[in-house]
């Protein structure tokens, strides 16, 4: 899956992920993503992660 497209879908839902393509100057890693968890787990964060999983599954 193109994670830039996933980023746009997730952002519309208030969820921020980082597409892998931002970590290279080459045409690579479009199918990779980074999820940062610098804060403690919470019900809202778990729900957001589940929503990202649903977006991935729908592709």
C-alpha distance matrix in Angstrom:
0.0 3.8 5.8 8.7 8.0 7.7 10.8 12.6 12.2 13.4 16.1 17.5 18.2 19.8 17.3 16.5 13.8 13.5 10.6 11.1 12.0 15.1 16.5 17.2 19.0 17.4 14.3 12.5 10.2 7.5 5.2 8.3 10.0 13.7 15.5 19.2 22.0 25.2 26.8 28.1 26.1 27.1 26.5 24.6 22.2 21.7 21.0 18.5 16.6 16.9 15.6 12.3 12.1 12.9 10.2 7.6 10.0 10.4 7.1
3.8 0.0 3.8 5.5 5.6 6.6 8.8 10.4 11.1 12.6 14.5 16.1 17.5 18.7 16.4 15.1 12.5 11.6 8.3 9.2 9.2 12.2 14.2 14.7 16.2 14.8 11.8 10.7 8.8 5.3 5.2 8.0 9.3 12.9 15.2 18.6 21.7 24.7 26.5 28.2 26.6 27.6 27.2 25.0 22.6 22.6 22.0 18.9 17.5 18.4 16.7 13.3 14.1 14.9 11.7 10.0 12.9 12.8 9.7
5.8 3.8 0.0 3.8 5.2 4.6 5.9 8.5 9.5 9.9 11.7 14.0 15.1 15.8 13.1 11.5 8.8 8.0 5.1 7.0 8.1 10.2 12.3 13.7 15.7 15.2 12.8 11.3 8.7 5.8 5.6 6.4 6.3 9.6 11.6 14.9 18.1 21.0 22.7 24.6 23.2 24.2 24.1 21.7 19.2 19.6 19.1 15.9 14.5 16.0 14.4 10.8 12.2 13.7 10.6 9.2 12.8 13.2 10.9
8.7 5.5 3.8 0.0 3.8 5.3 4.9 6.4 8.8 9.8 10.4 12.7 14.6 15.0 13.1 11.2 9.2 8.0 5.3 8.1 7.7 9.1 12.1 13.3 14.7 14.6 12.4 12.0 10.2 7.1 8.6 9.3 8.7 11.3 13.3 16.1 19.4 21.9 23.6 25.9 24.8 25.5 25.5 22.8 20.5 21.4 20.7 17.2 16.6 18.2 16.1 12.9 15.0 16.0 12.6 12.1 15.6 15.3 13.2
8.0 5.6 5.2 3.8 0.0 3.8 5.4 5.2 6.4 8.7 9.9 11.1 13.1 14.5 13.0 12.2 10.9 10.9 8.7 11.5 11.3 12.9 15.9 17.0 18.2 17.8 15.1 14.8 13.0 9.5 10.1 11.6 11.1 13.9 15.2 18.2 21.2 23.9 25.2 27.1 25.6 25.9 25.3 22.5 20.7 21.3 20.0 16.7 16.4 17.4 14.7 12.0 14.0 14.1 10.4 10.5 13.7 12.6 10.5
7.7 6.6 4.6 5.3 3.8 0.0 3.8 5.4 5.1 6.0 8.4 10.0 10.9 12.3 10.3 9.9 8.4 9.4 8.0 11.0 12.1 13.4 16.0 17.8 19.6 19.4 17.0 15.8 13.3 10.3 9.7 10.4 9.2 11.6 12.3 15.5 18.1 21.1 22.2 23.8 22.1 22.4 21.7 19.1 17.2 17.6 16.4 13.2 12.6 13.6 11.2 8.2 10.4 10.8 7.3 7.6 11.1 10.6 9.4
10.8 8.8 5.9 4.9 5.4 3.8 0.0 3.8 5.5 5.1 5.9 8.6 9.9 10.2 8.2 6.9 5.9 6.8 6.5 10.2 11.2 11.4 14.2 16.5 18.3 18.8 17.0 16.1 13.6 11.1 11.3 11.0 8.8 10.3 10.9 13.5 16.3 18.8 20.0 22.1 20.8 21.2 21.0 18.1 16.1 17.3 16.3 12.7 12.7 14.5 12.1 9.3 12.3 13.2 10.0 10.7 14.4 14.1 13.2
12.6 10.4 8.5 6.4 5.2 5.4 3.8 0.0 3.8 5.5 5.1 6.4 8.9 9.9 9.3 8.9 9.2 10.2 9.8 13.4 13.6 13.8 17.1 18.9 20.2 20.7 18.7 18.4 16.4 13.4 14.0 14.4 12.6 14.1 14.4 16.8 19.4 21.7 22.6 24.7 23.4 23.2 22.7 19.4 18.1 19.4 17.8 14.3 15.1 16.4 13.4 11.3 14.4 14.4 11.0 12.5 15.7 14.5 13.7
12.2 11.1 9.5 8.8 6.4 5.1 5.5 3.8 0.0 3.8 5.5 5.4 6.9 9.2 8.7 9.6 10.2 12.1 11.9 15.4 16.1 16.7 19.7 21.7 23.2 23.4 21.1 20.5 18.1 15.0 14.8 15.3 13.5 15.1 14.8 17.4 19.5 22.2 22.6 24.2 22.3 21.8 20.7 17.7 16.7 17.5 15.4 12.3 13.2 13.8 10.4 9.0 12.0 11.2 7.9 10.2 13.0 11.5 11.5
13.4 12.6 9.9 9.8 8.7 6.0 5.1 5.5 3.8 0.0 3.8 5.4 5.1 6.5 5.0 6.4 7.4 10.3 11.1 14.6 16.2 16.2 18.8 21.4 23.4 23.9 22.0 20.9 18.1 15.6 15.0 14.6 12.1 12.9 11.8 14.1 16.0 18.7 18.9 20.4 18.6 18.1 17.3 14.2 13.0 14.1 12.3 8.9 10.0 11.3 8.2 6.7 10.3 10.4 7.8 10.2 13.1 12.6 13.1
16.1 14.5 11.7 10.4 9.9 8.4 5.9 5.1 5.5 3.8 0.0 3.8 5.2 4.9 4.9 5.6 7.9 10.3 11.7 15.4 16.4 15.7 18.6 21.3 22.9 24.0 22.5 21.8 19.3 16.9 17.1 16.5 13.6 13.9 13.0 14.5 16.4 18.5 18.7 20.7 19.6 19.0 18.5 15.0 14.1 16.0 14.3 10.8 12.6 14.3 11.4 10.2 14.0 14.1 11.6 13.8 16.9 16.2 16.5
17.5 16.1 14.0 12.7 11.1 10.0 8.6 6.4 5.4 5.4 3.8 0.0 3.8 5.5 7.4 9.2 11.5 14.0 14.9 18.7 19.4 19.0 22.1 24.5 25.9 26.8 25.0 24.5 22.2 19.4 19.5 19.4 16.9 17.5 16.4 18.0 19.6 21.7 21.5 23.2 21.7 20.6 19.5 16.0 15.8 17.5 15.1 12.1 14.4 15.3 11.8 11.6 15.1 14.3 11.8 14.8 17.3 15.9 16.6
18.2 17.5 15.1 14.6 13.1 10.9 9.9 8.9 6.9 5.1 5.2 3.8 0.0 3.8 5.6 8.7 11.3 14.5 15.9 19.5 21.0 20.6 23.2 26.0 27.8 28.7 26.9 25.9 23.2 20.7 20.2 19.7 16.9 17.1 15.3 16.8 17.8 20.1 19.3 20.6 18.8 17.3 15.9 12.4 12.7 14.1 11.5 8.8 11.6 12.3 8.9 9.7 13.1 12.3 10.7 13.9 16.1 15.2 16.6
19.8 18.7 15.8 15.0 14.5 12.3 10.2 9.9 9.2 6.5 4.9 5.5 3.8 0.0 3.8 6.6 10.0 13.2 15.4 19.0 20.5 19.5 21.9 25.0 26.9 28.2 26.9 25.9 23.2 21.1 20.8 19.7 16.5 15.9 13.9 14.6 15.4 17.2 16.5 18.1 16.9 15.6 14.9 11.2 11.2 13.6 11.6 8.6 11.6 13.3 10.6 10.9 14.6 14.7 13.3 16.0 18.5 18.1 19.3
17.3 16.4 13.1 13.1 13.0 10.3 8.2 9.3 8.7 5.0 4.9 7.4 5.6 3.8 0.0 3.8 6.7 10.2 12.6 15.9 17.9 17.1 19.2 22.3 24.6 25.8 24.6 23.1 20.1 18.4 17.8 16.4 13.0 12.3 10.2 11.3 12.4 14.7 14.4 16.0 14.7 14.1 13.8 10.4 9.1 11.3 10.1 6.4 8.5 10.9 8.7 8.1 11.8 12.7 11.4 13.4 16.3 16.5 17.5
16.5 15.1 11.5 11.2 12.2 9.9 6.9 8.9 9.6 6.4 5.6 9.2 8.7 6.6 3.8 0.0 3.8 6.8 9.7 12.9 14.9 13.6 15.7 18.9 21.2 22.6 21.8 20.4 17.5 16.2 16.1 14.2 10.7 9.6 8.1 9.0 11.0 13.1 13.7 16.1 15.4 15.6 16.1 12.9 10.8 13.2 12.9 9.1 10.1 13.1 11.4 9.6 13.2 14.7 13.0 14.2 17.5 18.1 18.2
13.8 12.5 8.8 9.2 10.9 8.4 5.9 9.2 10.2 7.4 7.9 11.5 11.3 10.0 6.7 3.8 0.0 3.8 6.5 9.5 11.9 11.1 12.7 16.0 18.6 19.7 18.8 17.1 14.0 12.9 12.6 10.5 6.9 6.1 5.4 7.6 10.5 13.0 14.4 16.7 15.9 16.8 17.5 14.9 12.1 13.7 14.0 10.3 9.8 12.9 11.7 8.9 11.9 14.1 12.2 12.4 16.0 17.0 16.6
13.5 11.6 8.0 8.0 10.9 9.4 6.8 10.2 12.1 10.3 10.3 14.0 14.5 13.2 10.2 6.8 3.8 0.0 3.8 6.4 8.5 7.4 9.0 12.3 14.9 16.2 15.6 14.0 11.3 10.7 11.2 8.8 5.6 5.0 6.6 8.5 12.0 14.1 16.3 18.9 18.5 19.9 21.0 18.4 15.5 17.1 17.6 14.0 13.1 16.2 15.2 11.9 14.5 16.9 14.6 14.2 17.9 18.9 17.8
10.6 8.3 5.1 5.3 8.7 8.0 6.5 9.8 11.9 11.1 11.7 14.9 15.9 15.4 12.6 9.7 6.5 3.8 0.0 3.8 5.5 6.0 8.0 10.4 12.8 13.4 12.3 10.7 8.1 6.9 7.9 6.4 4.6 6.5 9.1 11.7 15.3 17.6 19.9 22.2 21.6 23.0 23.7 21.2 18.3 19.4 19.7 16.1 14.9 17.4 16.2 12.6 14.6 16.8 14.1 13.0 16.8 17.6 15.8
11.1 9.2 7.0 8.1 11.5 11.0 10.2 13.4 15.4 14.6 15.4 18.7 19.5 19.0 15.9 12.9 9.5 6.4 3.8 0.0 3.8 5.3 5.7 7.7 10.7 10.9 10.2 7.9 5.0 5.7 6.9 4.6 4.6 6.6 10.1 12.6 16.2 18.4 21.1 23.4 23.0 24.9 25.8 23.7 20.5 21.4 22.1 18.8 16.9 19.4 18.8 15.1 16.4 18.9 16.6 14.7 18.2 19.5 17.4
12.0 9.2 8.1 7.7 11.3 12.1 11.2 13.6 16.1 16.2 16.4 19.4 21.0 20.5 17.9 14.9 11.9 8.5 5.5 3.8 0.0 3.8 5.4 5.8 7.8 7.9 7.2 6.1 5.1 5.1 8.1 7.5 8.2 10.1 13.6 15.7 19.5 21.4 24.1 26.7 26.3 28.1 29.0 26.6 23.6 24.6 25.0 21.6 20.1 22.5 21.4 17.7 19.2 21.3 18.5 16.9 20.4 21.1 18.5
15.1 12.2 10.2 9.1 12.9 13.4 11.4 13.8 16.7 16.2 15.7 19.0 20.6 19.5 17.1 13.6 11.1 7.4 6.0 5.3 3.8 0.0 3.8 5.7 7.6 9.5 9.9 9.3 8.5 8.8 11.4 9.9 9.2 9.9 13.0 14.3 18.1 19.4 22.3 25.2 25.3 27.0 28.3 25.8 22.8 24.4 24.9 21.3 20.2 23.1 22.0 18.5 20.5 22.7 20.0 18.9 22.6 23.3 21.1
16.5 14.2 12.3 12.1 15.9 16.0 14.2 17.1 19.7 18.8 18.6 22.1 23.2 21.9 19.2 15.7 12.7 9.0 8.0 5.7 5.4 3.8 0.0 3.8 7.1 9.0 10.3 8.9 8.0 9.9 12.0 9.8 9.6 9.6 13.0 14.1 17.7 18.8 22.1 24.9 25.3 27.5 29.0 26.9 23.6 25.0 26.1 22.7 21.1 24.1 23.6 20.0 21.6 24.3 21.9 20.3 23.9 25.1 22.9
17.2 14.7 13.7 13.3 17.0 17.8 16.5 18.9 21.7 21.4 21.3 24.5 26.0 25.0 22.3 18.9 16.0 12.3 10.4 7.7 5.8 5.7 3.8 0.0 3.8 5.4 7.5 6.8 7.7 9.8 12.6 11.3 12.1 12.9 16.5 17.8 21.4 22.6 25.9 28.7 28.9 31.1 32.6 30.4 27.1 28.4 29.3 25.9 24.3 27.0 26.3 22.6 24.1 26.5 24.0 22.1 25.5 26.6 24.0
19.0 16.2 15.7 14.7 18.2 19.6 18.3 20.2 23.2 23.4 22.9 25.9 27.8 26.9 24.6 21.2 18.6 14.9 12.8 10.7 7.8 7.6 7.1 3.8 0.0 3.8 6.9 8.1 10.2 11.6 14.9 14.4 15.3 16.4 19.9 21.1 24.8 25.8 29.0 32.0 32.3 34.3 35.7 33.3 30.2 31.6 32.3 28.8 27.4 30.0 29.0 25.4 26.9 29.1 26.3 24.6 28.0 28.7 25.8
17.4 14.8 15.2 14.6 17.8 19.4 18.8 20.7 23.4 23.9 24.0 26.8 28.7 28.2 25.8 22.6 19.7 16.2 13.4 10.9 7.9 9.5 9.0 5.4 3.8 0.0 3.8 5.5 8.7 10.1 13.3 13.6 15.4 17.2 20.8 22.6 26.3 27.7 30.9 33.6 33.5 35.6 36.7 34.4 31.3 32.3 32.9 29.5 27.8 30.1 29.1 25.4 26.5 28.6 25.7 23.7 26.8 27.5 24.3
14.3 11.8 12.8 12.4 15.1 17.0 17.0 18.7 21.1 22.0 22.5 25.0 26.9 26.9 24.6 21.8 18.8 15.6 12.3 10.2 7.2 9.9 10.3 7.5 6.9 3.8 0.0 3.8 7.2 7.5 10.8 12.0 14.3 16.8 20.4 22.7 26.4 28.2 31.2 33.6 33.2 35.0 35.7 33.4 30.4 31.1 31.4 28.1 26.4 28.3 27.1 23.4 24.4 26.1 23.1 21.0 24.0 24.4 21.1
12.5 10.7 11.3 12.0 14.8 15.8 16.1 18.4 20.5 20.9 21.8 24.5 25.9 25.9 23.1 20.4 17.1 14.0 10.7 7.9 6.1 9.3 8.9 6.8 8.1 5.5 3.8 0.0 3.8 5.7 8.2 8.9 11.6 14.1 17.8 20.2 23.8 25.9 28.8 31.0 30.5 32.5 33.3 31.3 28.1 28.6 29.1 26.0 23.9 25.8 25.1 21.3 21.9 24.0 21.4 18.9 21.8 22.8 19.7
10.2 8.8 8.7 10.2 13.0 13.3 13.6 16.4 18.1 18.1 19.3 22.2 23.2 23.2 20.1 17.5 14.0 11.3 8.1 5.0 5.1 8.5 8.0 7.7 10.2 8.7 7.2 3.8 0.0 3.8 5.2 5.2 8.0 10.7 14.3 17.0 20.5 22.8 25.6 27.6 26.9 28.9 29.7 27.8 24.6 24.9 25.6 22.5 20.3 22.2 21.7 17.9 18.4 20.7 18.3 15.8 18.8 20.1 17.3
7.5 5.3 5.8 7.1 9.5 10.3 11.1 13.4 15.0 15.6 16.9 19.4 20.7 21.1 18.4 16.2 12.9 10.7 6.9 5.7 5.1 8.8 9.9 9.8 11.6 10.1 7.5 5.7 3.8 0.0 3.8 5.6 8.0 11.3 14.5 17.6 21.0 23.6 26.0 28.0 27.0 28.6 28.9 26.8 23.9 24.2 24.3 21.1 19.3 20.9 19.8 16.1 16.9 18.6 15.8 13.6 16.7 17.4 14.4
5.2 5.2 5.6 8.6 10.1 9.7 11.3 14.0 14.8 15.0 17.1 19.5 20.2 20.8 17.8 16.1 12.6 11.2 7.9 6.9 8.1 11.4 12.0 12.6 14.9 13.3 10.8 8.2 5.2 3.8 0.0 3.8 6.9 10.6 13.4 16.8 19.9 22.9 25.1 26.6 25.2 26.9 27.0 25.2 22.3 22.1 22.2 19.4 17.1 18.4 17.7 14.0 14.1 16.0 13.7 10.8 13.7 14.9 12.1
8.3 8.0 6.4 9.3 11.6 10.4 11.0 14.4 15.3 14.6 16.5 19.4 19.7 19.7 16.4 14.2 10.5 8.8 6.4 4.6 7.5 9.9 9.8 11.3 14.4 13.6 12.0 8.9 5.2 5.6 3.8 0.0 3.8 7.1 10.2 13.4 16.5 19.4 21.8 23.4 22.3 24.2 24.8 23.2 19.9 19.9 20.7 17.8 15.3 17.2 17.0 13.2 13.5 16.2 14.2 11.6 14.7 16.5 14.4
10.0 9.3 6.3 8.7 11.1 9.2 8.8 12.6 13.5 12.1 13.6 16.9 16.9 16.5 13.0 10.7 6.9 5.6 4.6 4.6 8.2 9.2 9.6 12.1 15.3 15.4 14.3 11.6 8.0 8.0 6.9 3.8 0.0 3.8 6.6 9.9 13.2 16.0 18.3 20.1 19.1 21.0 21.7 19.9 16.6 17.0 17.8 14.7 12.5 15.0 14.7 11.0 12.1 15.0 13.1 11.3 14.7 16.5 15.0
13.7 12.9 9.6 11.3 13.9 11.6 10.3 14.1 15.1 12.9 13.9 17.5 17.1 15.9 12.3 9.6 6.1 5.0 6.5 6.6 10.1 9.9 9.6 12.9 16.4 17.2 16.8 14.1 10.7 11.3 10.6 7.1 3.8 0.0 3.8 6.4 9.8 12.4 15.0 17.0 16.5 18.6 19.9 18.2 14.6 15.6 17.0 13.9 11.8 14.9 15.1 11.7 13.2 16.4 15.1 13.7 17.1 19.0 18.1
15.5 15.2 11.6 13.3 15.2 12.3 10.9 14.4 14.8 11.8 13.0 16.4 15.3 13.9 10.2 8.1 5.4 6.6 9.1 10.1 13.6 13.0 13.0 16.5 19.9 20.8 20.4 17.8 14.3 14.5 13.4 10.2 6.6 3.8 0.0 3.8 6.6 9.7 11.7 13.5 12.8 14.8 16.2 14.6 11.0 12.0 13.7 10.8 8.9 12.4 12.9 10.1 11.8 15.1 14.3 13.6 16.7 18.8 18.6
19.2 18.6 14.9 16.1 18.2 15.5 13.5 16.8 17.4 14.1 14.5 18.0 16.8 14.6 11.3 9.0 7.6 8.5 11.7 12.6 15.7 14.3 14.1 17.8 21.1 22.6 22.7 20.2 17.0 17.6 16.8 13.4 9.9 6.4 3.8 0.0 3.8 6.1 8.6 11.0 11.3 13.6 15.8 14.3 10.7 12.5 14.7 12.1 10.8 14.5 15.2 13.0 15.0 18.1 17.6 17.2 20.3 22.3 22.3
22.0 21.7 18.1 19.4 21.2 18.1 16.3 19.4 19.5 16.0 16.4 19.6 17.8 15.4 12.4 11.0 10.5 12.0 15.3 16.2 19.5 18.1 17.7 21.4 24.8 26.3 26.4 23.8 20.5 21.0 19.9 16.5 13.2 9.8 6.6 3.8 0.0 3.8 5.4 7.3 7.8 10.6 13.2 12.3 8.8 10.6 13.4 11.7 10.5 14.1 15.5 14.1 15.7 18.8 19.0 18.9 21.5 23.7 24.3
25.2 24.7 21.0 21.9 23.9 21.1 18.8 21.7 22.2 18.7 18.5 21.7 20.1 17.2 14.7 13.1 13.0 14.1 17.6 18.4 21.4 19.4 18.8 22.6 25.8 27.7 28.2 25.9 22.8 23.6 22.9 19.4 16.0 12.4 9.7 6.1 3.8 0.0 3.8 6.8 9.1 11.7 15.0 14.1 11.1 13.5 16.3 14.6 14.0 17.6 18.8 17.6 19.4 22.4 22.5 22.5 25.2 27.3 27.8
26.8 26.5 22.7 23.6 25.2 22.2 20.0 22.6 22.6 18.9 18.7 21.5 19.3 16.5 14.4 13.7 14.4 16.3 19.9 21.1 24.1 22.3 22.1 25.9 29.0 30.9 31.2 28.8 25.6 26.0 25.1 21.8 18.3 15.0 11.7 8.6 5.4 3.8 0.0 3.8 6.6 8.6 12.1 11.5 9.1 11.8 14.5 13.5 13.5 16.8 18.1 17.7 19.5 22.2 22.6 23.2 25.6 27.5 28.5
28.1 28.2 24.6 25.9 27.1 23.8 22.1 24.7 24.2 20.4 20.7 23.2 20.6 18.1 16.0 16.1 16.7 18.9 22.2 23.4 26.7 25.2 24.9 28.7 32.0 33.6 33.6 31.0 27.6 28.0 26.6 23.4 20.1 17.0 13.5 11.0 7.3 6.8 3.8 0.0 3.8 6.3 10.0 10.7 8.7 10.4 13.5 13.5 13.4 16.1 18.0 18.1 19.4 22.0 23.1 23.6 25.5 27.7 29.1
26.1 26.6 23.2 24.8 25.6 22.1 20.8 23.4 22.3 18.6 19.6 21.7 18.8 16.9 14.7 15.4 15.9 18.5 21.6 23.0 26.3 25.3 25.3 28.9 32.3 33.5 33.2 30.5 26.9 27.0 25.2 22.3 19.1 16.5 12.8 11.3 7.8 9.1 6.6 3.8 0.0 3.8 7.0 8.2 6.2 6.9 10.3 10.9 10.5 12.8 15.0 15.5 16.4 18.9 20.4 20.9 22.5 24.8 26.4
27.1 27.6 24.2 25.5 25.9 22.4 21.2 23.2 21.8 18.1 19.0 20.6 17.3 15.6 14.1 15.6 16.8 19.9 23.0 24.9 28.1 27.0 27.5 31.1 34.3 35.6 35.0 32.5 28.9 28.6 26.9 24.2 21.0 18.6 14.8 13.6 10.6 11.7 8.6 6.3 3.8 0.0 3.8 5.4 5.2 6.2 8.6 9.9 10.7 12.4 14.2 15.5 16.7 18.5 20.1 21.3 22.7 24.5 26.6
26.5 27.2 24.1 25.5 25.3 21.7 21.0 22.7 20.7 17.3 18.5 19.5 15.9 14.9 13.8 16.1 17.5 21.0 23.7 25.8 29.0 28.3 29.0 32.6 35.7 36.7 35.7 33.3 29.7 28.9 27.0 24.8 21.7 19.9 16.2 15.8 13.2 15.0 12.1 10.0 7.0 3.8 0.0 3.8 5.5 5.1 6.1 8.6 9.9 10.5 12.2 14.3 15.3 16.4 18.4 20.0 20.9 22.5 25.0
24.6 25.0 21.7 22.8 22.5 19.1 18.1 19.4 17.7 14.2 15.0 16.0 12.4 11.2 10.4 12.9 14.9 18.4 21.2 23.7 26.6 25.8 26.9 30.4 33.3 34.4 33.4 31.3 27.8 26.8 25.2 23.2 19.9 18.2 14.6 14.3 12.3 14.1 11.5 10.7 8.2 5.4 3.8 0.0 3.8 5.5 5.1 6.2 8.7 9.8 10.5 12.5 14.3 15.2 16.5 18.5 19.9 21.1 23.3
22.2 22.6 19.2 20.5 20.7 17.2 16.1 18.1 16.7 13.0 14.1 15.8 12.7 11.2 9.1 10.8 12.1 15.5 18.3 20.5 23.6 22.8 23.6 27.1 30.2 31.3 30.4 28.1 24.6 23.9 22.3 19.9 16.6 14.6 11.0 10.7 8.8 11.1 9.1 8.7 6.2 5.2 5.5 3.8 0.0 3.8 5.4 5.0 6.2 8.6 9.7 10.6 12.4 14.2 15.3 16.7 18.4 20.0 21.9
21.7 22.6 19.6 21.4 21.3 17.6 17.3 19.4 17.5 14.1 16.0 17.5 14.1 13.6 11.3 13.2 13.7 17.1 19.4 21.4 24.6 24.4 25.0 28.4 31.6 32.3 31.1 28.6 24.9 24.2 22.1 19.9 17.0 15.6 12.0 12.5 10.6 13.5 11.8 10.4 6.9 6.2 5.1 5.5 3.8 0.0 3.8 5.4 5.1 6.2 8.6 10.0 10.6 12.4 14.4 15.4 16.5 18.5 20.6
21.0 22.0 19.1 20.7 20.0 16.4 16.3 17.8 15.4 12.3 14.3 15.1 11.5 11.6 10.1 12.9 14.0 17.6 19.7 22.1 25.0 24.9 26.1 29.3 32.3 32.9 31.4 29.1 25.6 24.3 22.2 20.7 17.8 17.0 13.7 14.7 13.4 16.3 14.5 13.5 10.3 8.6 6.1 5.1 5.4 3.8 0.0 3.8 5.5 5.0 6.2 8.7 9.8 10.5 12.4 14.3 15.1 16.5 19.0
18.5 18.9 15.9 17.2 16.7 13.2 12.7 14.3 12.3 8.9 10.8 12.1 8.8 8.6 6.4 9.1 10.3 14.0 16.1 18.8 21.6 21.3 22.7 25.9 28.8 29.5 28.1 26.0 22.5 21.1 19.4 17.8 14.7 13.9 10.8 12.1 11.7 14.6 13.5 13.5 10.9 9.9 8.6 6.2 5.0 5.4 3.8 0.0 3.8 5.4 5.0 6.3 8.7 9.8 10.6 12.5 14.2 15.4 17.3
16.6 17.5 14.5 16.6 16.4 12.6 12.7 15.1 13.2 10.0 12.6 14.4 11.6 11.6 8.5 10.1 9.8 13.1 14.9 16.9 20.1 20.2 21.1 24.3 27.4 27.8 26.4 23.9 20.3 19.3 17.1 15.3 12.5 11.8 8.9 10.8 10.5 14.0 13.5 13.4 10.5 10.7 9.9 8.7 6.2 5.1 5.5 3.8 0.0 3.8 5.3 5.1 6.3 8.7 9.9 10.6 12.4 14.4 16.0
16.9 18.4 16.0 18.2 17.4 13.6 14.5 16.4 13.8 11.3 14.3 15.3 12.3 13.3 10.9 13.1 12.9 16.2 17.4 19.4 22.5 23.1 24.1 27.0 30.0 30.1 28.3 25.8 22.2 20.9 18.4 17.2 15.0 14.9 12.4 14.5 14.1 17.6 16.8 16.1 12.8 12.4 10.5 9.8 8.6 6.2 5.0 5.4 3.8 0.0 3.8 5.4 5.0 6.3 8.7 9.8 10.4 12.4 14.7
15.6 16.7 14.4 16.1 14.7 11.2 12.1 13.4 10.4 8.2 11.4 11.8 8.9 10.6 8.7 11.4 11.7 15.2 16.2 18.8 21.4 22.0 23.6 26.3 29.0 29.1 27.1 25.1 21.7 19.8 17.7 17.0 14.7 15.1 12.9 15.2 15.5 18.8 18.1 18.0 15.0 14.2 12.2 10.5 9.7 8.6 6.2 5.0 5.3 3.8 0.0 3.8 5.3 5.0 6.3 8.7 9.7 10.6 13.0
12.3 13.3 10.8 12.9 12.0 8.2 9.3 11.3 9.0 6.7 10.2 11.6 9.7 10.9 8.1 9.6 8.9 11.9 12.6 15.1 17.7 18.5 20.0 22.6 25.4 25.4 23.4 21.3 17.9 16.1 14.0 13.2 11.0 11.7 10.1 13.0 14.1 17.6 17.7 18.1 15.5 15.5 14.3 12.5 10.6 10.0 8.7 6.3 5.1 5.4 3.8 0.0 3.8 5.4 5.0 6.2 8.6 9.9 11.3
12.1 14.1 12.2 15.0 14.0 10.4 12.3 14.4 12.0 10.3 14.0 15.1 13.1 14.6 11.8 13.2 11.9 14.5 14.6 16.4 19.2 20.5 21.6 24.1 26.9 26.5 24.4 21.9 18.4 16.9 14.1 13.5 12.1 13.2 11.8 15.0 15.7 19.4 19.5 19.4 16.4 16.7 15.3 14.3 12.4 10.6 9.8 8.7 6.3 5.0 5.3 3.8 0.0 3.8 5.4 5.1 6.1 8.6 10.3
12.9 14.9 13.7 16.0 14.1 10.8 13.2 14.4 11.2 10.4 14.1 14.3 12.3 14.7 12.7 14.7 14.1 16.9 16.8 18.9 21.3 22.7 24.3 26.5 29.1 28.6 26.1 24.0 20.7 18.6 16.0 16.2 15.0 16.4 15.1 18.1 18.8 22.4 22.2 22.0 18.9 18.5 16.4 15.2 14.2 12.4 10.5 9.8 8.7 6.3 5.0 5.4 3.8 0.0 3.8 5.4 5.0 6.2 8.9
10.2 11.7 10.6 12.6 10.4 7.3 10.0 11.0 7.9 7.8 11.6 11.8 10.7 13.3 11.4 13.0 12.2 14.6 14.1 16.6 18.5 20.0 21.9 24.0 26.3 25.7 23.1 21.4 18.3 15.8 13.7 14.2 13.1 15.1 14.3 17.6 19.0 22.5 22.6 23.1 20.4 20.1 18.4 16.5 15.3 14.4 12.4 10.6 9.9 8.7 6.3 5.0 5.4 3.8 0.0 3.8 5.5 5.2 6.8
7.6 10.0 9.2 12.1 10.5 7.6 10.7 12.5 10.2 10.2 13.8 14.8 13.9 16.0 13.4 14.2 12.4 14.2 13.0 14.7 16.9 18.9 20.3 22.1 24.6 23.7 21.0 18.9 15.8 13.6 10.8 11.6 11.3 13.7 13.6 17.2 18.9 22.5 23.2 23.6 20.9 21.3 20.0 18.5 16.7 15.4 14.3 12.5 10.6 9.8 8.7 6.2 5.1 5.4 3.8 0.0 3.8 5.5 5.6
10.0 12.9 12.8 15.6 13.7 11.1 14.4 15.7 13.0 13.1 16.9 17.3 16.1 18.5 16.3 17.5 16.0 17.9 16.8 18.2 20.4 22.6 23.9 25.5 28.0 26.8 24.0 21.8 18.8 16.7 13.7 14.7 14.7 17.1 16.7 20.3 21.5 25.2 25.6 25.5 22.5 22.7 20.9 19.9 18.4 16.5 15.1 14.2 12.4 10.4 9.7 8.6 6.1 5.0 5.5 3.8 0.0 3.8 5.5
10.4 12.8 13.2 15.3 12.6 10.6 14.1 14.5 11.5 12.6 16.2 15.9 15.2 18.1 16.5 18.1 17.0 18.9 17.6 19.5 21.1 23.3 25.1 26.6 28.7 27.5 24.4 22.8 20.1 17.4 14.9 16.5 16.5 19.0 18.8 22.3 23.7 27.3 27.5 27.7 24.8 24.5 22.5 21.1 20.0 18.5 16.5 15.4 14.4 12.4 10.6 9.9 8.6 6.2 5.2 5.5 3.8 0.0 3.8
7.1 9.7 10.9 13.2 10.5 9.4 13.2 13.7 11.5 13.1 16.5 16.6 16.6 19.3 17.5 18.2 16.6 17.8 15.8 17.4 18.5 21.1 22.9 24.0 25.8 24.3 21.1 19.7 17.3 14.4 12.1 14.4 15.0 18.1 18.6 22.3 24.3 27.8 28.5 29.1 26.4 26.6 25.0 23.3 21.9 20.6 19.0 17.3 16.0 14.7 13.0 11.3 10.3 8.9 6.8 5.6 5.5 3.8 0.0
